[in-house]
């Protein structure tokens, strides 16, 4: 009877063993890590260092490339504020290349989402060369620059009247200004519960 009890105890221990349970969880964690570790994504916000250079591949697909500068502001060990600029090579294909070459210029602010890609080749002297580029998959243009202040100035002496149409002036609306302490039923901010 004692031998049967030991066998039963060993079976029971194997069934509810925390190491076995832990090992099972570890296996799923390892599989999860394998799926997540393959991520190649870059998100940059910066300014163009040059106008996009547009060219086309032998297949007819458009390619645009330009440099992007990103800034990093930090304080060093002595407490002084410093600025560091990093430069990135950006490559766009297809419709993104057309949009970038048409609407962005040197100094334009852009947001780029894409992936890193390193390519290698041998130059004319036989040396192995490497270049790491960001292949853009998404492009978002920042505010437009290069407009003169005269274009947005709406002072009366610079606005030209319309050549055709009625000569009526639009009535100007006065915007009411509410000042503190004018009304009798003022709200006491200290009595607001939130």
Backbone as a printed PyTorch tensor [residue, N CA C, xyz], in Angstrom:
tensor([[[  0.8140,  -1.1880,   0.0000],
         [  0.0000,   0.0000,   0.0000],
         [  0.8610,   1.2570,   0.0000]],

        [[  1.9970,   1.1710,   0.6170],
         [  2.8850,   2.3150,   0.6630],
         [  3.4190,   2.6580,  -0.7240]],

        [[  3.7520,   1.6700,  -1.5400],
         [  4.2470,   1.9370,  -2.8900],
         [  3.1690,   2.6090,  -3.7340]],

        [[  1.9500,   2.1770,  -3.6000],
         [  0.8700,   2.8120,  -4.3600],
         [  0.7070,   4.2740,  -3.9660]],

        [[  0.8580,   4.5450,  -2.6790],
         [  0.7240,   5.9140,  -2.2040],
         [  1.8040,   6.8040,  -2.8070]],

        [[  3.0480,   6.2860,  -2.9120],
         [  4.1430,   7.0710,  -3.5120],
         [  3.8670,   7.3510,  -4.9830]],

        [[  3.3920,   6.3250,  -5.7000],
         [  3.0900,   6.5330,  -7.1180],
         [  2.0000,   7.5880,  -7.2820]],

        [[  0.9850,   7.4770,  -6.4380],
         [ -0.0990,   8.4530,  -6.5040],
         [  0.4270,   9.8600,  -6.2070]],

        [[  1.2810,  10.0090,  -5.2160],
         [  1.8440,  11.3080,  -4.8390],
         [  2.6870,  11.8950,  -5.9690]],

        [[  3.4870,  11.0500,  -6.6330],
         [  4.3230,  11.5140,  -7.7430],
         [  3.4470,  12.0010,  -8.8980]],

        [[  2.3700,  11.2340,  -9.2100],
         [  1.4620,  11.6510, -10.2910],
         [  0.7860,  12.9740,  -9.9390]],

        [[  0.3490,  13.0910,  -8.6930],
         [ -0.3040,  14.3090,  -8.2540],
         [  0.6490,  15.5040,  -8.3200]],

        [[  1.8770,  15.2860,  -7.9160],
         [  2.8760,  16.3460,  -7.9320],
         [  3.1890,  16.7900,  -9.3670]],

        [[  3.2660,  15.8110, -10.2850],
         [  3.5520,  16.1620, -11.6840],
         [  2.4120,  16.9670, -12.2950]],

        [[  1.1810,  16.6270, -11.9320],
         [  0.0350,  17.3230, -12.4870],
         [ -0.0200,  18.7900, -12.0680]],

        [[  0.2300,  19.0560, -10.8160],
         [  0.0950,  20.4270, -10.3020],
         [  1.4390,  21.1030, -10.0660]],

        [[  2.4490,  20.6360, -10.7600],
         [  3.7820,  21.1790, -10.5470],
         [  3.8690,  22.6190, -11.0640]],

        [[  4.2960,  23.5570, -10.2170],
         [  4.4240,  24.9370, -10.6870],
         [  5.5100,  25.0960, -11.7390]],

        [[  6.5250,  24.2430, -11.7240],
         [  7.5710,  24.3600, -12.7400],
         [  7.0180,  23.9940, -14.1000]],

        [[  6.1540,  22.9850, -14.1530],
         [  5.5660,  22.6180, -15.4330],
         [  4.6730,  23.7570, -15.9260]],

        [[  3.8760,  24.3030, -15.0090],
         [  3.0240,  25.4220, -15.3730],
         [  3.8730,  26.6110, -15.8280]],

        [[  4.9330,  26.8910, -15.0920],
         [  5.8230,  27.9960, -15.4500],
         [  6.4730,  27.7400, -16.8040]],

        [[  6.8680,  26.4930, -17.0430],
         [  7.5050,  26.1750, -18.3150],
         [  6.5470,  26.4040, -19.4690]],

        [[  5.2950,  26.0630, -19.2560],
         [  4.2960,  26.2920, -20.3010],
         [  4.1260,  27.7710, -20.5810]],

        [[  4.1010,  28.5980, -19.5410],
         [  4.0030,  30.0410, -19.7300],
         [  5.2460,  30.5790, -20.4090]],

        [[  6.3750,  30.0440, -20.0550],
         [  7.6240,  30.5040, -20.6560],
         [  7.6410,  30.2090, -22.1530]],

        [[  7.0980,  29.0560, -22.5270],
         [  7.0510,  28.7410, -23.9550],
         [  6.2040,  29.7620, -24.7030]],

        [[  5.0540,  30.1040, -24.1620],
         [  4.2150,  31.0870, -24.8540],
         [  4.8850,  32.4610, -24.8670]],

        [[  5.5880,  32.8230, -23.8080],
         [  6.3170,  34.0960, -23.8040],
         [  7.3780,  34.1130, -24.8820]],

        [[  8.0850,  33.0120, -25.0210],
         [  9.1390,  32.9380, -26.0240],
         [  8.5420,  33.0740, -27.4220]],

        [[  7.4240,  32.4110, -27.6840],
         [  6.7810,  32.5240, -28.9920],
         [  6.2960,  33.9480, -29.2290]],

        [[  5.7820,  34.5790, -28.1940],
         [  5.3260,  35.9540, -28.3080],
         [  6.4930,  36.8700, -28.6430]],

        [[  7.6260,  36.6640, -28.0000],
         [  8.8060,  37.4800, -28.2740],
         [  9.2740,  37.2950, -29.7110]],

        [[  9.1880,  36.1090, -30.2220],
         [  9.6170,  35.8720, -31.6060],
         [  8.7640,  36.6660, -32.5830]],

        [[  7.4810,  36.7850, -32.3080],
         [  6.6050,  37.5280, -33.2080],
         [  6.8540,  39.0320, -33.1100]],

        [[  7.1230,  39.5420, -31.9400],
         [  7.2750,  40.9800, -31.7390],
         [  8.6420,  41.4820, -32.1760]],

        [[  9.6570,  40.6990, -32.0960],
         [ 11.0120,  41.1730, -32.3370],
         [ 11.2590,  41.6070, -33.7780]],

        [[ 10.3740,  41.2890, -34.6930],
         [ 10.5900,  41.6380, -36.0920],
         [  9.8340,  42.9150, -36.4500]],

        [[ 10.2750,  44.0120, -35.9060],
         [  9.6490,  45.2960, -36.1740],
         [ 10.7050,  46.2540, -36.6970]],

        [[ 10.4590,  46.8140, -37.8590],
         [ 11.3730,  47.7650, -38.4730],
         [ 10.5450,  49.0020, -38.8060]],

        [[ 10.4670,  49.9460, -37.8860],
         [  9.6420,  51.1330, -38.0720],
         [ 10.3980,  52.3640, -37.6080]],

        [[ 10.3130,  53.4150, -38.4000],
         [ 10.9830,  54.6810, -38.0980],
         [  9.9480,  55.7890, -38.2310]],

        [[  9.9130,  56.6740, -37.2480],
         [  9.0640,  57.8680, -37.3050],
         [  9.9650,  59.0680, -37.0290]],

        [[ 10.0310,  59.9810, -37.9810],
         [ 10.8920,  61.1620, -37.8540],
         [ 10.1030,  62.4240, -38.1640]],

        [[ 10.3920,  63.4750, -37.4280],
         [  9.8750,  64.8100, -37.7270],
         [ 11.0880,  65.7090, -37.8440]],

        [[ 11.2350,  66.3410, -38.9950],
         [ 12.3970,  67.1910, -39.2000],
         [ 12.2280,  68.0850, -40.4140]],

        [[ 13.3150,  68.7410, -40.7650],
         [ 13.3110,  69.6700, -41.9060],
         [ 14.1930,  69.1530, -43.0290]],

        [[ 13.7710,  69.4150, -44.2730],
         [ 14.5290,  68.9840, -45.4370],
         [ 15.8200,  69.7730, -45.5380]],

        [[ 16.9180,  69.0860, -45.8240],
         [ 18.1960,  69.7560, -45.9870],
         [ 18.4440,  70.1650, -47.4340]],

        [[ 17.6300,  69.6530, -48.3440],
         [ 17.7470,  69.9890, -49.7640],
         [ 16.4050,  69.7320, -50.4320]],

        [[ 16.2230,  70.2900, -51.6100],
         [ 15.0040,  70.0080, -52.3680],
         [ 15.0020,  68.5380, -52.7820]],

        [[ 13.8290,  67.9000, -52.8160],
         [ 13.7890,  66.4860, -53.2380],
         [ 14.2760,  66.3260, -54.6740]],

        [[ 15.1120,  65.3120, -54.8740],
         [ 15.6270,  65.0140, -56.2150],
         [ 14.7720,  63.9050, -56.8160]],

        [[ 14.0880,  64.2310, -57.9040],
         [ 13.1650,  63.2970, -58.5360],
         [ 13.8430,  62.6050, -59.7020]],

        [[ 13.6920,  61.3030, -59.7800],
         [ 14.1780,  60.5240, -60.9220],
         [ 13.2360,  59.3450, -61.0960]],

        [[ 13.4260,  58.5910, -62.1450],
         [ 12.5550,  57.4330, -62.3500],
         [ 13.4010,  56.1960, -62.6300]],

        [[ 12.8870,  55.0700, -62.1890],
         [ 13.5520,  53.7860, -62.4030],
         [ 13.3200,  53.3030, -63.8280]],

        [[ 14.0940,  52.3230, -64.2990],
         [ 13.8490,  51.7790, -65.6450],
         [ 12.4270,  51.2270, -65.8110]],

        [[ 11.8110,  50.8180, -64.7220],
         [ 10.4360,  50.3050, -64.7870],
         [  9.4180,  51.4260, -64.9410]],

        [[  9.8460,  52.6850, -64.7710],
         [  8.9530,  53.8230, -64.9110],
         [  8.4570,  54.3710, -63.5830]],

        [[  8.7960,  53.7150, -62.4880],
         [  8.3540,  54.1800, -61.1710],
         [  9.1770,  55.3830, -60.7340]],

        [[  8.5040,  56.3920, -60.1740],
         [  9.1710,  57.6080, -59.7050],
         [  9.8310,  57.3690, -58.3580]],

        [[ 11.0180,  57.9840, -58.1850],
         [ 11.7650,  57.8950, -56.9390],
         [ 12.2210,  59.2960, -56.5720]],

        [[ 12.0010,  59.6710, -55.3220],
         [ 12.4930,  60.9560, -54.8260],
         [ 13.3650,  60.6880, -53.6130]],

        [[ 14.4330,  61.4470, -53.4840],
         [ 15.3080,  61.2960, -52.3210],
         [ 15.7160,  62.6820, -51.8330]],

        [[ 15.8760,  62.7880, -50.5250],
         [ 16.3110,  64.0390, -49.9190],
         [ 16.8950,  63.7450, -48.5510]],

        [[ 17.5500,  64.7380, -47.9820],
         [ 18.0920,  64.6240, -46.6380],
         [ 17.1360,  65.2620, -45.6410]],

        [[ 17.0960,  64.7040, -44.4450],
         [ 16.2290,  65.2150, -43.3880],
         [ 17.0740,  65.4620, -42.1480]],

        [[ 16.9180,  66.6230, -41.5490],
         [ 17.6590,  66.9670, -40.3320],
         [ 16.7060,  66.9390, -39.1480]],

        [[ 17.1040,  66.2460, -38.0950],
         [ 16.3330,  66.2300, -36.8510],
         [ 17.2150,  66.7980, -35.7470]],

        [[ 16.6170,  67.5440, -34.8520],
         [ 17.3460,  68.1740, -33.7460],
         [ 17.0130,  67.4800, -32.4400]],

        [[ 17.9920,  67.4830, -31.5570],
         [ 17.7970,  66.9560, -30.2050],
         [ 18.3440,  67.9880, -29.2420]],

        [[ 17.5350,  68.3800, -28.2810],
         [ 17.9410,  69.3470, -27.2710],
         [ 18.1220,  68.6180, -25.9510]],

        [[ 19.2230,  68.8890, -25.2680],
         [ 19.4990,  68.2210, -24.0020],
         [ 20.4070,  69.1060, -23.1580]],

        [[ 20.5190,  68.7530, -21.8850],
         [ 21.4540,  69.4490, -20.9980],
         [ 22.5910,  68.4890, -20.6600]],

        [[ 23.8020,  68.9770, -20.7380],
         [ 24.9620,  68.1320, -20.4530],
         [ 25.2170,  68.0770, -18.9480]],

        [[ 26.3100,  67.4430, -18.5590],
         [ 26.6220,  67.2510, -17.1390],
         [ 26.8650,  68.5650, -16.4050]],

        [[ 27.3100,  69.5740, -17.1410],
         [ 27.5760,  70.8650, -16.5090],
         [ 26.3110,  71.7200, -16.3840]],

        [[ 25.2050,  71.2660, -16.9660],
         [ 23.9490,  72.0040, -16.8820],
         [ 23.6970,  72.9390, -18.0440]],

        [[ 24.5710,  72.9370, -19.0470],
         [ 24.3820,  73.7970, -20.2060],
         [ 23.4580,  73.1120, -21.2100]],

        [[ 22.5860,  73.9040, -21.8280],
         [ 21.6860,  73.3640, -22.8440],
         [ 22.4540,  73.2040, -24.1470]],

        [[ 22.2920,  72.0600, -24.7660],
         [ 22.9890,  71.7600, -26.0260],
         [ 21.9860,  71.3330, -27.0780]],

        [[ 22.3950,  71.4560, -28.3310],
         [ 21.5860,  71.0260, -29.4580],
         [ 22.4460,  70.1380, -30.3420]],

        [[ 21.8760,  69.0060, -30.7600],
         [ 22.5980,  68.0860, -31.6350],
         [ 21.7150,  67.7780, -32.8390]],

        [[ 22.2620,  67.8910, -34.0120],
         [ 21.5140,  67.6150, -35.2350],
         [ 21.9510,  66.2740, -35.8160]],

        [[ 20.9850,  65.4810, -36.2520],
         [ 21.2490,  64.2250, -36.9480],
         [ 20.6860,  64.3390, -38.3500]],

        [[ 21.3560,  63.7190, -39.3020],
         [ 20.9450,  63.7990, -40.6980],
         [ 20.6000,  62.4000, -41.1970]],

        [[ 19.4970,  62.3120, -41.9330],
         [ 18.9810,  61.0280, -42.4070],
         [ 18.7390,  61.1140, -43.9050]],

        [[ 18.9470,  59.9950, -44.6000],
         [ 18.6600,  59.9020, -46.0240],
         [ 17.2780,  59.2840, -46.1920]],

        [[ 16.3910,  59.9710, -46.9080],
         [ 15.0130,  59.5350, -47.0940],
         [ 14.7970,  59.1970, -48.5650]],

        [[ 14.1140,  58.0770, -48.8300],
         [ 13.7840,  57.6710, -50.1940],
         [ 12.2800,  57.4150, -50.2550]],

        [[ 11.6200,  57.9930, -51.2690],
         [ 10.1850,  57.8120, -51.4610],
         [  9.9390,  57.2400, -52.8470]],

        [[  8.9220,  56.4140, -52.9850],
         [  8.5850,  55.7930, -54.2620],
         [  7.1590,  56.1490, -54.6610]],

        [[  6.9030,  56.1270, -55.9690],
         [  5.5520,  56.2620, -56.5090],
         [  4.9180,  57.6120, -56.2600]],

        [[  3.6610,  57.5750, -55.8050],
         [  2.8800,  58.7930, -55.5920],
         [  3.4820,  59.6640, -54.4870]],

        [[  4.0470,  59.0330, -53.4560],
         [  4.6990,  59.8090, -52.3930],
         [  5.8540,  60.6370, -52.9540]],

        [[  6.5970,  60.0760, -53.8970],
         [  7.7190,  60.7940, -54.5070],
         [  7.2180,  62.0160, -55.2660]],

        [[  6.1160,  61.8630, -55.9880],
         [  5.5550,  62.9960, -56.7270],
         [  5.0810,  64.0960, -55.7830]],

        [[  4.4000,  63.6980, -54.7120],
         [  3.8820,  64.6740, -53.7500],
         [  5.0290,  65.4160, -53.0750]],

        [[  6.0520,  64.6810, -52.6630],
         [  7.1870,  65.3160, -51.9830],
         [  7.9110,  66.2940, -52.9020]],

        [[  8.1310,  65.9130, -54.1520],
         [  8.8540,  66.8080, -55.0580],
         [  8.0170,  68.0210, -55.4330]],

        [[  6.6980,  67.8830, -55.4270],
         [  5.8380,  68.9900, -55.8230],
         [  5.6140,  69.9860, -54.6910]],

        [[  5.4220,  69.5140, -53.4600],
         [  4.9850,  70.3910, -52.3720],
         [  6.0440,  70.7080, -51.3220]],

        [[  7.1720,  70.0210, -51.3020],
         [  8.1640,  70.3020, -50.2680],
         [  9.4340,  70.8900, -50.8730]],

        [[ 10.0440,  71.7680, -50.1100],
         [ 11.2880,  72.4070, -50.5310],
         [ 12.2620,  72.3720, -49.3680]],

        [[ 13.4490,  72.8790, -49.6030],
         [ 14.4670,  72.9290, -48.5550],
         [ 13.9360,  73.7390, -47.3730]],

        [[ 14.0450,  73.1720, -46.1660],
         [ 13.5780,  73.8310, -44.9620],
         [ 12.1620,  73.4780, -44.5670]],

        [[ 11.4390,  72.7380, -45.4210],
         [ 10.0660,  72.3620, -45.0920],
         [ 10.0540,  71.3570, -43.9500]],

        [[  9.0470,  71.4670, -43.1030],
         [  8.8570,  70.5410, -41.9930],
         [  8.0120,  69.3630, -42.4720]],

        [[  8.4870,  68.1350, -42.2430],
         [  7.7470,  66.9430, -42.6540],
         [  7.8050,  65.8780, -41.5620]],

        [[  6.8030,  65.0070, -41.5770],
         [  6.7910,  63.8200, -40.7350],
         [  6.9110,  62.6240, -41.6650]],

        [[  7.8630,  61.7560, -41.3940],
         [  8.1050,  60.5740, -42.2200],
         [  7.8970,  59.3330, -41.3740]],

        [[  7.1230,  58.3910, -41.8890],
         [  7.0080,  57.0570, -41.2870],
         [  7.5180,  56.0790, -42.3210]],

        [[  8.3590,  55.1750, -41.8950],
         [  8.8960,  54.2140, -42.8470],
         [  9.7100,  53.1450, -42.1610]],

        [[ 10.6530,  52.5840, -42.9180],
         [ 11.4960,  51.4970, -42.4140],
         [ 12.9450,  51.7580, -42.7900]],

        [[ 13.8510,  51.2100, -42.0000],
         [ 15.2830,  51.3140, -42.2830],
         [ 15.6910,  50.2650, -43.2980]],

        [[ 16.5590,  50.6550, -44.1920],
         [ 17.1040,  49.7030, -45.1590],
         [ 18.5520,  50.0640, -45.4220]],

        [[ 19.4220,  49.0750, -45.3410],
         [ 20.8390,  49.2840, -45.6230],
         [ 21.1760,  48.5560, -46.9150]],

        [[ 21.8050,  49.2580, -47.8180],
         [ 22.2250,  48.6120, -49.0780],
         [ 23.7280,  48.7410, -49.2240]],

        [[ 24.3020,  47.8220, -49.9380],
         [ 25.7580,  47.8300, -50.1340],
         [ 26.0700,  47.6730, -51.6240]],

        [[ 27.2100,  48.2140, -52.0260],
         [ 27.6690,  48.1170, -53.4010],
         [ 29.1710,  48.3280, -53.4170]],

        [[ 29.7770,  48.0190, -54.5400],
         [ 31.2120,  48.2590, -54.7190],
         [ 31.3780,  49.4650, -55.6260]],

        [[ 32.1990,  50.4170, -55.1810],
         [ 32.4020,  51.6190, -55.9850],
         [ 33.3960,  51.3390, -57.1080]],

        [[ 33.7530,  52.3680, -57.8640],
         [ 34.6170,  52.2140, -59.0330],
         [ 36.0010,  51.6970, -58.6690]],

        [[ 36.4870,  52.0190, -57.4850],
         [ 37.8160,  51.5600, -57.0850],
         [ 37.7720,  50.1840, -56.4010]],

        [[ 36.6010,  49.5600, -56.3180],
         [ 36.4880,  48.2240, -55.7550],
         [ 36.2510,  48.1720, -54.2570]],

        [[ 36.0350,  49.3170, -53.6240],
         [ 35.7690,  49.3580, -52.1820],
         [ 34.3010,  49.0500, -51.9030]],

        [[ 34.0710,  48.3250, -50.8280],
         [ 32.6960,  48.0270, -50.4130],
         [ 32.1090,  49.2570, -49.7340]],

        [[ 30.9470,  49.7170, -50.1970],
         [ 30.2800,  50.8920, -49.6430],
         [ 28.9340,  50.4830, -49.0580]],

        [[ 28.5130,  51.1750, -47.9970],
         [ 27.2470,  50.9150, -47.3350],
         [ 26.4840,  52.2180, -47.2060]],

        [[ 25.1700,  52.1400, -47.3100],
         [ 24.3400,  53.3140, -47.1100],
         [ 23.0390,  52.8870, -46.4330]],

        [[ 22.7340,  53.5340, -45.3220],
         [ 21.4910,  53.2570, -44.6130],
         [ 20.5000,  54.3560, -44.9430]],

        [[ 19.3250,  53.9560, -45.4160],
         [ 18.2990,  54.9000, -45.8350],
         [ 16.9880,  54.5730, -45.1370]],

        [[ 16.1120,  55.5330, -45.1240],
         [ 14.7630,  55.3200, -44.6090],
         [ 13.8320,  55.3080, -45.8170]],

        [[ 13.2000,  54.1690, -46.0280],
         [ 12.2330,  54.0300, -47.1170],
         [ 10.8880,  54.4920, -46.5610]],

        [[ 10.3990,  55.6220, -47.0550],
         [  9.1760,  56.2260, -46.5180],
         [  7.9570,  55.4650, -47.0060]],

        [[  7.0630,  55.1750, -46.0550],
         [  5.7870,  54.5510, -46.3840],
         [  4.6350,  55.5210, -46.1760]],

        [[  4.8900,  56.5950, -45.4290],
         [  3.8830,  57.6160, -45.1630],
         [  4.5850,  58.9570, -45.0370]],

        [[  3.9550,  59.9850, -45.5720],
         [  4.5170,  61.3310, -45.5590],
         [  3.4340,  62.3030, -45.1240]],

        [[  3.7660,  63.1610, -44.1730],
         [  2.8370,  64.2090, -43.7640],
         [  3.5800,  65.5290, -43.8260]],

        [[  3.0550,  66.4510, -44.6090],
         [  3.6960,  67.7470, -44.7970],
         [  3.3250,  68.6860, -43.6590]],

        [[  4.2850,  69.4980, -43.2570],
         [  4.0610,  70.4730, -42.2000],
         [  3.4750,  71.7490, -42.7590]],

        [[  3.4600,  72.8200, -41.9730],
         [  2.9290,  74.0960, -42.4570],
         [  3.7730,  74.6150, -43.6070]],

        [[  3.1120,  75.2580, -44.5410],
         [  3.8230,  75.7610, -45.7170],
         [  4.6530,  76.9680, -45.3480]],

        [[  5.8370,  77.0640, -45.9050],
         [  6.7190,  78.1960, -45.6670],
         [  6.9970,  78.8920, -46.9920]],

        [[  7.6110,  80.0430, -46.9100],
         [  7.9970,  80.7440, -48.1290],
         [  6.9780,  81.7820, -48.5770]],

        [[  5.9000,  81.9770, -47.8140],
         [  4.9440,  83.0040, -48.1820],
         [  5.4080,  84.3380, -47.6210]],

        [[  5.1910,  85.3740, -48.3850],
         [  5.5800,  86.6950, -47.9010],
         [  4.4980,  87.2370, -46.9720]],

        [[  4.8750,  88.1630, -46.1370],
         [  3.9260,  88.7450, -45.1920],
         [  2.8870,  89.6010, -45.9140]],

        [[  3.2370,  90.1510, -47.0910],
         [  2.3060,  90.9880, -47.8360],
         [  1.0880,  90.1990, -48.2810]],

        [[  1.2690,  88.9370, -48.5380],
         [  0.1760,  88.1140, -49.0320],
         [ -0.9280,  87.9770, -47.9850]],

        [[ -0.5610,  87.9720, -46.7120],
         [ -1.5360,  87.7940, -45.6480],
         [ -1.9050,  89.1000, -44.9580]],

        [[ -1.2930,  90.1930, -45.3520],
         [ -1.5900,  91.4750, -44.7230],
         [ -2.9300,  91.9810, -45.2520]],

        [[ -3.8720,  92.2410, -44.3540],
         [ -5.2090,  92.6720, -44.7580],
         [ -5.4740,  94.1290, -44.3590]],

        [[ -4.4410,  94.9320, -44.3440],
         [ -4.6570,  96.3430, -44.0130],
         [ -5.4070,  97.0140, -45.1610]],

        [[ -6.2450,  98.0290, -44.8670],
         [ -7.1130,  98.6260, -45.8950],
         [ -6.3590,  99.2340, -47.0700]],

        [[ -5.1820,  99.7740, -46.8480],
         [ -4.4780, 100.4150, -47.9630],
         [ -3.8740,  99.3930, -48.9290]],

        [[ -3.7230,  98.1210, -48.5040],
         [ -3.1160,  97.1270, -49.3940],
         [ -4.1380,  96.2250, -50.0710]],

        [[ -5.3940,  96.2760, -49.6130],
         [ -6.4340,  95.4440, -50.2140],
         [ -6.9700,  96.1700, -51.4330]],

        [[ -6.9830,  95.4870, -52.5690],
         [ -7.5050,  96.0860, -53.7910],
         [ -9.0010,  95.8060, -53.8610]],

        [[ -9.7970,  96.7890, -54.2490],
         [-11.2440,  96.5680, -54.3340],
         [-11.5590,  95.6560, -55.5160]],

        [[-12.6720,  94.9220, -55.4460],
         [-13.0520,  94.0610, -56.5660],
         [-13.4230,  94.9150, -57.7740]],

        [[-13.1700,  94.3880, -58.9500],
         [-13.4210,  95.1530, -60.1730],
         [-14.8800,  95.1250, -60.5720]],

        [[-15.5700,  94.0550, -60.2960],
         [-16.9780,  93.9650, -60.6850],
         [-17.8140,  93.6450, -59.4520]],

        [[-19.0950,  94.0350, -59.4970],
         [-19.9790,  93.7050, -58.3860],
         [-20.4360,  94.9490, -57.6620]],

        [[-21.3650,  94.7770, -56.7310],
         [-21.8850,  95.9470, -56.0050],
         [-20.8230,  96.5460, -55.1040]],

        [[-20.9500,  97.8420, -54.8930],
         [-19.9690,  98.5660, -54.0940],
         [-20.4090,  98.6680, -52.6420]],

        [[-21.1860,  97.6970, -52.1570],
         [-21.6370,  97.7280, -50.7790],
         [-20.5530,  97.2060, -49.8560]],

        [[-20.4890,  97.8250, -48.7050],
         [-19.5470,  97.3410, -47.7000],
         [-20.2810,  96.4060, -46.7630]],

        [[-19.5960,  95.3600, -46.3510],
         [-20.1990,  94.4260, -45.4040],
         [-20.2160,  95.0810, -44.0330]],

        [[-21.3450,  94.9740, -43.3130],
         [-21.3850,  95.5950, -41.9840],
         [-20.4290,  94.8880, -41.0400]],

        [[-19.7430,  95.6900, -40.2530],
         [-18.7820,  95.1260, -39.3160],
         [-19.5120,  94.7570, -38.0340]],

        [[-19.2630,  93.5570, -37.5560],
         [-19.8630,  93.1080, -36.3120],
         [-18.9420,  93.4410, -35.1630]],

        [[-19.5410,  93.9270, -34.1130],
         [-18.7500,  94.1680, -32.9220],
         [-18.7970,  92.9220, -32.0550]],

        [[-17.6550,  92.5080, -31.6100],
         [-17.5760,  91.3410, -30.7470],
         [-17.7010,  91.8150, -29.3080]],

        [[-18.7140,  91.3070, -28.5850],
         [-18.8740,  91.7600, -27.1970],
         [-17.7320,  91.2670, -26.3210]],

        [[-17.2800,  92.1220, -25.4320],
         [-16.2030,  91.7880, -24.5180],
         [-16.7880,  91.6840, -23.1240]],

        [[-16.5600,  90.5670, -22.4910],
         [-17.0580,  90.3580, -21.1390],
         [-15.8970,  90.5740, -20.1890]],

        [[-16.0620,  91.5030, -19.3020],
         [-15.0190,  91.7900, -18.3370],
         [-15.4620,  91.3020, -16.9710]],

        [[-14.5130,  90.9900, -16.1300],
         [-14.8190,  90.4830, -14.8000],
         [-15.3990,  91.5860, -13.9340]],

        [[-16.3780,  91.1970, -13.1040],
         [-16.9220,  92.1020, -12.1110],
         [-17.9850,  93.0450, -12.6310]],

        [[-18.4480,  92.9090, -13.8760],
         [-19.4650,  93.8030, -14.4010],
         [-20.8650,  93.3700, -13.9950]],

        [[-21.1210,  92.0800, -13.9260],
         [-22.4630,  91.5990, -13.6550],
         [-22.6650,  91.3590, -12.1700]],

        [[-23.9710,  91.4170, -11.7770],
         [-24.3000,  91.2200, -10.3800],
         [-24.1510,  89.7670,  -9.9590]],

        [[-24.5150,  88.8400, -10.8030],
         [-24.4990,  87.4170, -10.4600],
         [-23.1900,  86.7510, -10.8230]],

        [[-22.0720,  87.3240, -10.4220],
         [-20.7860,  86.7330, -10.7370],
         [-20.6470,  85.3660, -10.0730]],

        [[-19.9110,  84.5060, -10.7090],
         [-19.6640,  83.1770, -10.1820],
         [-18.3950,  83.2180,  -9.3630]],

        [[-18.4780,  82.7170,  -8.1610],
         [-17.3060,  82.6320,  -7.2930],
         [-16.5640,  81.3460,  -7.6210]],

        [[-15.3600,  81.4700,  -8.1340],
         [-14.5830,  80.3200,  -8.5850],
         [-14.2460,  79.3840,  -7.4260]],

        [[-14.1050,  79.9040,  -6.2300],
         [-13.7500,  79.0770,  -5.0770],
         [-14.8900,  78.1550,  -4.6660]],

        [[-16.1220,  78.4250,  -5.0940],
         [-17.2630,  77.5880,  -4.7380],
         [-17.5230,  76.4620,  -5.7430]],

        [[-16.7860,  76.4090,  -6.8090],
         [-16.9660,  75.3520,  -7.8130],
         [-16.3660,  74.0680,  -7.2480]],

        [[-17.1210,  72.9440,  -7.2620],
         [-16.6480,  71.7200,  -6.5920],
         [-15.5070,  70.9850,  -7.2930]],

        [[-15.1880,  71.2800,  -8.4980],
         [-14.1250,  70.5430,  -9.1800],
         [-12.9530,  71.4170,  -9.5240]]])
